[in-house]
Amino acid sequence: MELFPYKPRKNQDAIMQTIKNCLESRRDMVFESGTGSGKTICTLASSLEFALENNKKIIYTTRTNAQQRQVILELRAIRNNNNDIKGEIFGVGIQGRANMCLLARNDPELSKGTSDELSRFCSNEKKKAKSTSKDNGCIYFRNSIDEKKTENIIDWVKNKLPTAEEFIDFCEKKQLCPYELNKQLIHESTIVVCPYIYVFDLMIRNILFDSLSVPENDMILVVDEAHNLPNFIRDLYSSQLSMFILNNCVFEAEKYGDPSMLNGRLTVSGFCKLINDIIRDLRDTYVYGILEGGIRQEPVRKEDAFIPSHEFETEILSRLKITSKTFHDIISDLIAFGEKIQEYRQKEGKLPRSYLHKLGLFLEIWINLETNQHAKLIVDATGGKNPRIEAFCLDPSVGTDIIRDFHSSIHMSGTLEPIEEYRDSLGLIGDCELVSYPSPFPKENRKVLYASDVTTKYSEIIKDEKILNKMKAIVTNICNFFPKNTMVFFPSFNIMSMFRNDKTFNKINRCLFVEEQQMSQSALMELVSDFKDFGNQNGEGAALFSVIGGRISEGMDFPAKQLEIAVIVGIPYPKPTARQRGLQRYYDLKFRKGWEYTVEAPTARKLLQSIGRLIRDENDRGVAVILDKRATRFKRYISDLQESKNLVEDIENFMEK
């Protein structure tokens, strides 16, 4: 591979050659290669070489901004190693308006706007900026259409190849709009690095593709950390209506005149209150238990339940004594009224948000759903504070038709086994190349142990409190005995709180860092950075308590001594919710693999992602400990899994080798 900027390690030539073959034959490729194996640079170098030779463009999608930054850094390495074609190697990183709009970054209300709301707000600001008055509209946009103020900007970007964050900071200093300037840069770039939503949301995709100005069959799609994509699409194609939204609908209706409906029989706020009552009754019936004689039966310990596919709208028709046609008319009126409110707010210079508009759109989606691809649920995950009804998308392939339009697509992750599940879930049809590459690092550098006398299985913890106490003692002993940077992963914040509430943390004689549930991204990055510093020093290491499957357990690098021991407290099985049961049943019907595809595989991936934090290159060494006897069920995914009768002794023996 001509563009590869480093000396290839084990498997890297094979990865690049397979990608090249798939691009030449216009096939899709799904591959798994362990953390630290160089997936990003291999995919980038081989696809970029093909794109330059065949006049194609690359859409490189990522889940997080940290992954996006890594792609730009690797692109710089490629360019610096290929001076003869340096001018041809150009790419940009883009983020959503909430990050790239400088008005939104500096305004708490705007920063919470949806892409549609910010798009409408932006359009209005542009109109005002183009008017004759010099003080109207967005100053950043006004400067961006001034050729004198944007002179040499494109040359600077082409020379620097900035990350999205660097570009935004640069534009803020120059008082220019990074979002608008990016549109010009996209047109000239060979590679665009962006979040998943830029491809899989129709409205946002159209904006991106208009800026690229090439047909889809001249684009190559890359999906990084691909194991996240199915759930991302499920969330994108799911809809929900909560009491919080309905309460805001009532407030909004009353603020803007509260017009009447049904020939004066009902006001808009009255309609919203009626739906609120229906959601509460559905919650009482299906989540808490059947109501008999007005008396609630003993509550069942659960947070969601299925509701019959037409019960919600049937309740509306029955209580209002209206027909389906009249209900459609009400929905149209809500949408129209909401659009009027959006206009009012826009004229006031506010975010064009309308909760009544959201309500109308939700009801329109709800009554037109394909029930074989969605589960209808009533959910109460906040102890009665904010129950909601939800249309949960079961089948991510409903949002992946666009993949077939690309020249080729490349999907990669460190954890994709079983790869067939990913292919089936996304509906990748035709001759799709599926490859799993072994770890390129020495096997003796990693040890994975498990304890067979503990578990986090809820029914067993309730019966025998000694199990939890034993796990607490193991975690405390490991943290205290080894002066190494140690990370402890919990299946949930709830399990972590069991350790925290009885002051287990106080028994750990190390500097202790704890991830909080509502921690901001910047605070989390600072926490991780401080933890890494302890590993970089020669003194005592620190301990970091985190949640498996979260922001720390995926995508963050901890090379060398920044992490040497990972303790996984329990098996992170999905919660046995109605949503999970619906997903499992759907995959049973479609593929006859409900358990394997919706329980076993996602759990294995979470385990492997956490273990994968340990080994990032051929010199890294580390030991992982799984505190759960059910770990043996994942032997097919973790081939080096071994039982330990004395964890401290076995870890010590490994460390001394």
C-alpha positions, -999 to +999 in steps of 0.1 A: +000+000+000+017+032-013+002+056+012+007+037+044+030+059+066+044+034+090+062+000+089+033-025+087+027-047+116+012-082+116-021-084+097-020-049+084-009-058+049-037-084+048-063-058+060-053-033+034-051-058+005-086-071+014-100-036+015-084-028-019-099-060-034-134-051-021-132-015-034-121-028-068-150-052-070-175-028-055-183-051-025-190-042+011-166-054+038-171-060+075-141-068+096-130-073+132-095-066+144-085-061+180-080-028+198-046-012+189-042-032+157-043-001+135-077-004+119-080+033+113-048+039+095-051+007+074-086+016+063-077+052+057-046+045+037-061+018+014-094+036+008-077+070+002-053+054-024-083+039-042-102+072-040-074+093-054-068+068-083-105+065-092-118+100-085-140+089-055-147+106-022-147+090+013-173+095+040-156+084+072-182+081+100-174+078+137-195+076+169-174+101+190-154+133+184-123+116+199-124+090+171-129+117+146-098+135+158-078+103+154-087+100+118-075+136+110-042+129+128-036+098+108-045+117+076-017+142+085+007+113+089-002+100+055+003+134+039+036+141+057+049+108+043+038+114+007+052+148-003+049+141-041+010+140-038+007+162-007-016+187-025-041+159-033-045+147+002-071+169+018-099+161+043-121+179+068-138+169+100-173+181+106-196+180+137-232+190+143-245+225+144-246+225+182-208+222+182-200+241+150-224+270+154-206+296+175-238+313+185-250+279+199-217+272+216-221+304+236-258+302+243-272+275+267-307+275+251-294+273+215-269+245+224-298+223+233-316+227+200-323+198+177-306+198+142-340+209+127-344+238+152-309+250+147-313+248+109-344+270+110-327+294+134-296+295+112-317+302+080-334+331+097-301+346+109-287+343+074-316+362+059-311+390+084-274+390+078-279+395+041-302+424+046-291+460+041-286+467+078-250+460+089-260+450+124-286+423+116-282+386+118-253+363+128-220+382+128-201+350+121-221+343+089-219+380+079-181+379+081-180+345+063-196+360+031-171+388+031-143+377+007-118+400+023-123+384+057-121+348+044-091+354+021-065+327+026-087+306+049-089+277+026-052+277+020-046+277+058-069+247+062-053+228+034-019+234+048-028+227+085-054+199+081-070+209+114-092+187+135-128+199+138-120+214+173-089+232+160-109+246+130-137+258+153-113+276+176-096+292+146-129+305+132-140+318+166-108+339+169-114+352+133-152+357+141-161+334+111-187+307+109-170+273+108-203+256+097-206+277+066-169+276+057-169+239+060-194+237+032-169+252+009-141+229+022-162+198+018-166+204-019-128+204-023-120+175+000-114+139-008-124+127+027-150+140+051-149+127+087-183+131+104-207+116+130-230+087+120-260+110+118-246+128+087-253+096+067-282+080+084-305+110+090-322+119+057-323+157+061-287+160+074-275+136+047-290+157+019-271+188+032-238+169+033-243+153-001-252+187-017-219+201-004-200+171-018-216+175-052-209+140-064-233+110-068-235+083-041-219+057-063-187+079-063-185+078-025-170+052-002-185+048+032-164+039+062-181+030+095-157+031+125-165+014+158-193-003+138-206-023+167-223+009+178-242+015+145-272-009+149-282+007+183-276+042+169-300+036+140-326+020+164-325+051+185-327+073+154-358+056+142-375+053+176-400+079+189-413+087+223-438+110+240-433+118+277-452+137+304-425+163+304-432+171+267-470+171+273-466+194+303-446+218+281-474+214+254-500+226+279-478+256+290-472+264+253-508+262+243-520+284+271-492+310+264-502+313+227-540+315+230-551+279+236-573+276+205-603+253+206-608+220+187-637+198+178-661+228+172-653+243+206-657+210+226-620+209+235-590+232+238-555+223+227-544+223+263-573+201+272-563+176+245-528+175+259-541+169+294-562+140+281-532+123+266-513+128+298-541+110+317-540+082+291-503+077+295-507+076+333-535+050+330-514+029+306-485+030+330-507+020+360-523-008+340-493-024+323-462-014+344-476-012+379-503-039+375-540-041+365-564-017+381-593-035+397-621-015+412-600+016+413-574-001+436-539-006+423-525-041+428-491-048+443-465-031+420-443-054+399-406-046+399-402-034+363-399-002+343-416-009+310-442-030+293-457-037+259-490-021+251-514-034+224-505-019+191-537+003+188-546+008+224-532+044+228-551+058+198-582+037+206-583+054+241-581+088+224-610+080+200-631+065+228-627+092+253-633+120+228-660+101+209-644+109+176-636+090+144-601+082+129-606+109+103-613+135+130-582+123+149-561+129+117-576+164+115-565+171+151-530+159+143-528+183+113-541+212+134-514+205+161-486+205+135-500+237+119-504+254+153-468+243+162-454+258+130-470+291+138-454+291+173-421+283+157-425+314+135-435+336+165-404+325+184-382+330+154-393+366+150-385+371+187-349+358+180-354+326+200-349+290+191-379+280+169-390+253+192-426+241+196-436+212+218-470+211+201-453+206+168-433+177+184-466+162+197-483+164+162-453+148+145-452+120+171-489+112+168-485+111+130-456+087+132-473+065+159-505+058+139-486+051+107-460+027+122-451-006+107-459-027+138-437-056+126-406-034+128-414-015+160-425-024+196-450-001+213-441+004+249-451+022+280-420+032+300-415+045+335-378+046+342-378+075+367-400+062+395-432+080+383-416+113+375-417+112+337-435+081+322-437+079+284-450+059+255-424+048+230-422+033+196-390+013+197-374+004+164-365-033+164-349-035+130-320-012+122-321-022+085-350+002+081-324+030+080-297+014+060-310+015+024-285+043+017-256+019+021-265+001-011-261+034-030-224+038-021-196+025-043-186+003-014-188+004+024-162-007+050-174-015+085-148-022+112-145-027+150-124-044+176-155-063+187-179-075+161-182-113+167-204-128+155-199-108+123-229-125+107-251-108+133-239-073+122-244-081+085-279-095+091-289-066+114-279-040+089-294-059+060-261-059+040-271-080+011-251-095-018-214-105-017-203-090+016-167-098+027-166-109+064-132-112+080-119-115+116-082-109+121-064-123+152-047-100+177-012-089+164+002-087+199+020-115+219-005-137+237+017-139+268+013-101+273-023-105+284-039-127+310-077-129+316-089-145+349-123-151+364-136-160+398-160-189+400-174-182+435-191-147+428-217-133+405-238-101+400-268-122+391-296-103+409-315-134+422-283-148+438-272-115+454-306-111+470-305-146+485-269-145+497-254-111+508-220-128+513-215-128+475-215-090+473-192-087+503-168-112+488-167-091+456-161-059+476-132-076+494-116-088+461-118-053+445-103-037+476-075-063+479-065-059+442-065-021+444-045-020+476-020-048+468-008-037+434+008-003+429-005-003+393-031+019+375-062-002+379-096+003+364-128-013+379-157-016+355-193-022+368-223-034+348-243-003+359-242+027+381-266+009+404-241-019+411-214+007+416-236+025+441-238-008+461-200-006+466-201+031+473-230+033+498-214+010+524-181+030+523-162+003+504-144+031+486-130+043+520-111+010+524-091+015+492-058+031+501-051+046+467-060+078+449-095+069+437-113+084+406-150+078+401-171+084+370-204+101+379-236+093+360-243+129+348-207+139+343-200+162+314-177+153+286-151+178+297-152+167+333-149+131+322-118+139+300-102+157+330-109+127+352-093+103+328-063+126+322-056+128+359-059+090+362-034+085+333-009+109+350-006+085+379+003+057+356+029+079+338+046+085+371+069+060+389+050+062+422+018+046+434-008+040+407-044+051+410-078+033+407-106+044+384-142+032+389-163+033+357-193+017+340-189-010+314-202+000+279-198+037+287-176+064+274-144+052+291-147+015+283-149+022+246-126+041+223-102+056+250-065+046+248-045+037+280-010+028+267+018+013+287+015+019+325-016+041+322-036+009+327-023-024+338-052-041+356-088-042+346-114-056+370-149-063+356-175-067+383-201-090+369-214-098+334-230-068+317-261-086+304-289-063+290-316-055+315-345-079+312-369-051+300-399-054+277-378-036+251-351-063+254-377-091+252-392-075+221-358-073+204-350-109+213-384-121+200-380-101+168-345-117+161-359-151+169-386-147+143-363-132+117-331-151+121-338-179+147-310-164+168-327-142+194-305-150+224-272-151+204-278-118+185-295-097+212-280-109+245-249-130+241-232-110+213-238-075+228-226-087+262-194-103+248-186-070+229-189-050+261-166-074+279-141-074+250-142-036+248-133-032+285-105-059+283-092-042+251-083-010+271-053-030+285-033-038+253-027-010+228+006-021+213+031-050+212+049-037+244+018-034+266+011-059+293-019-063+315-043-086+334-081-086+333-103-101+360-139-110+356-158-113+389-185-136+378-188-174+375-209-169+343-178-157+325-173-193+312-203-188+288-180-164+269-151-187+263-158-187+226-151-150+225-123-149+252-102-179+243-075-171+269-100-171+298-088-190+329-103-197+363-084-184+393-087-198+429-064-170+442-067-138+422-040-118+441-015-146+438-022-152+401-020-115+393+013-112+412+028-142+393+018-126+360+033-093+370+066-108+381+072-126+348 
